[in-house]
Amino acid sequence: MDKSLLLQPRDPSTEHGMPEDDVEIPGVGTVRVRALSRKEALKTGQIADISERTAHIIAIAMVDPKLSVSEVKAWSAVALAGELDPVDEKIAELSAMTPGAEKAAYKSNGSGPEPGVRPLPGSEALDDSGGAAGAAV
């Protein structure tokens, strides 16, 4: 494995080095968003309030138009209840943070795990080893 590949931007054709895509806001227009880096995702994940966290995520990921956290909050205050959902979902998809995103990423770039390497199990995985004698299953 060439470790320099780990340190390269994921999409060198973009300003932030992250994948980008457009999201249509019905009746409003089209916005452009980018993926979050792992560092950005971990930092925003520390924000306990979901509305505050979402505003920070969208503000970081908005490419066009660029929005501050306060502008995202102002947009949210006048938007239809689900208007920001497609934006939030696209950011999660681009950031490989949705269920099945790992598989989609392999399909999109043509690579996948090395032969014999399985992805780590998700939260739905169960221990089928039988457990210790007398342990509750």
PLY file of the C-alpha trace (Angstrom):
ply
format ascii 1.0
element vertex 137
property float x
property float y
property float z
element edge 136
property int vertex1
property int vertex2
end_header
0.00 0.00 0.00
1.33 3.41 -0.95
0.79 5.51 2.19
0.94 8.74 0.18
-2.51 7.79 -1.16
-3.90 8.08 2.38
-2.67 11.67 2.61
-3.99 12.90 -0.74
-7.20 14.92 -1.14
-10.11 12.66 -2.04
-11.10 14.88 -4.97
-8.19 17.08 -6.10
-10.41 18.79 -8.68
-12.30 20.69 -5.95
-11.19 23.61 -3.78
-11.49 21.61 -0.53
-10.26 18.29 -1.92
-13.60 16.69 -1.10
-16.31 15.37 -3.42
-19.06 17.88 -4.26
-22.56 17.67 -5.70
-25.61 19.80 -6.40
-28.86 19.62 -4.44
-32.13 20.99 -5.82
-34.25 22.97 -3.36
-37.76 22.89 -4.89
-39.08 26.36 -5.60
-35.79 27.96 -4.50
-32.90 26.77 -6.68
-29.81 24.61 -6.61
-27.09 24.64 -3.96
-23.71 22.93 -4.08
-22.34 21.00 -1.10
-19.22 19.03 -0.35
-18.29 16.10 1.86
-17.03 16.65 5.39
-13.57 15.48 6.28
-13.26 13.01 9.14
-11.84 15.80 11.31
-14.84 18.05 10.56
-17.31 15.22 11.19
-15.72 14.36 14.54
-15.67 18.01 15.61
-19.32 18.64 14.71
-20.26 15.32 16.30
-19.31 16.80 19.67
-22.15 19.35 19.43
-24.93 17.92 21.59
-27.87 19.96 20.25
-29.03 18.40 16.94
-30.22 21.71 15.45
-26.94 23.39 16.30
-24.95 20.42 14.96
-26.92 20.40 11.70
-26.41 24.15 11.22
-22.65 23.72 11.66
-22.50 20.75 9.29
-24.43 22.56 6.56
-22.38 25.74 7.02
-19.12 23.81 6.67
-20.31 21.85 3.64
-22.00 24.64 1.65
-19.90 25.48 -1.38
-22.36 27.64 -3.33
-23.67 29.74 -1.81
-21.27 29.86 1.13
-23.29 30.26 4.34
-22.33 31.02 7.93
-23.86 29.11 10.83
-26.15 32.08 11.56
-27.25 32.18 7.90
-28.06 28.45 7.97
-30.13 29.07 11.11
-31.93 31.96 9.39
-32.64 29.73 6.37
-33.92 27.00 8.68
-36.27 29.47 10.38
-38.07 30.29 7.10
-37.73 26.94 5.30
-40.38 24.28 4.98
-39.98 21.57 7.62
-38.13 19.14 5.34
-36.40 21.64 3.05
-32.92 21.18 4.50
-33.21 17.38 4.67
-31.99 16.70 1.09
-29.00 18.98 1.75
-28.18 17.19 4.99
-28.64 13.79 3.32
-26.40 14.69 0.37
-23.64 15.86 2.74
-23.89 12.56 4.64
-23.82 10.60 1.38
-20.78 12.49 0.04
-19.06 12.04 3.42
-19.65 8.25 3.31
-21.69 8.48 6.52
-24.93 6.82 5.38
-25.86 3.13 5.66
-24.36 1.42 2.62
-22.13 4.40 1.78
-19.04 2.21 1.94
-20.50 -0.07 -0.74
-21.55 2.91 -2.87
-18.04 4.36 -2.65
-16.56 1.08 -3.87
-18.99 1.03 -6.79
-18.24 4.65 -7.71
-14.44 4.37 -7.78
-14.20 0.77 -8.96
-12.21 -0.47 -6.00
-13.15 -2.43 -2.95
-11.65 -4.32 -0.10
-8.78 -6.62 -0.81
-9.75 -10.26 -1.37
-10.50 -11.97 1.92
-11.03 -8.68 3.79
-14.54 -8.12 5.09
-15.93 -4.75 6.19
-16.41 -4.33 9.91
-19.91 -5.30 11.05
-22.43 -2.59 11.82
-24.57 -2.18 14.90
-26.88 -4.93 13.67
-24.12 -7.55 14.07
-24.71 -10.21 16.71
-22.28 -12.44 18.59
-23.21 -15.95 17.44
-20.36 -17.67 19.26
-22.72 -18.94 21.94
-21.14 -16.86 24.69
-19.89 -18.11 28.03
-21.73 -20.93 29.76
-24.66 -19.56 31.71
-24.45 -16.10 30.09
-27.65 -14.47 28.93
-27.98 -14.38 25.16
0 1
1 2
2 3
3 4
4 5
5 6
6 7
7 8
8 9
9 10
10 11
11 12
12 13
13 14
14 15
15 16
16 17
17 18
18 19
19 20
20 21
21 22
22 23
23 24
24 25
25 26
26 27
27 28
28 29
29 30
30 31
31 32
32 33
33 34
34 35
35 36
36 37
37 38
38 39
39 40
40 41
41 42
42 43
43 44
44 45
45 46
46 47
47 48
48 49
49 50
50 51
51 52
52 53
53 54
54 55
55 56
56 57
57 58
58 59
59 60
60 61
61 62
62 63
63 64
64 65
65 66
66 67
67 68
68 69
69 70
70 71
71 72
72 73
73 74
74 75
75 76
76 77
77 78
78 79
79 80
80 81
81 82
82 83
83 84
84 85
85 86
86 87
87 88
88 89
89 90
90 91
91 92
92 93
93 94
94 95
95 96
96 97
97 98
98 99
99 100
100 101
101 102
102 103
103 104
104 105
105 106
106 107
107 108
108 109
109 110
110 111
111 112
112 113
113 114
114 115
115 116
116 117
117 118
118 119
119 120
120 121
121 122
122 123
123 124
124 125
125 126
126 127
127 128
128 129
129 130
130 131
131 132
132 133
133 134
134 135
135 136
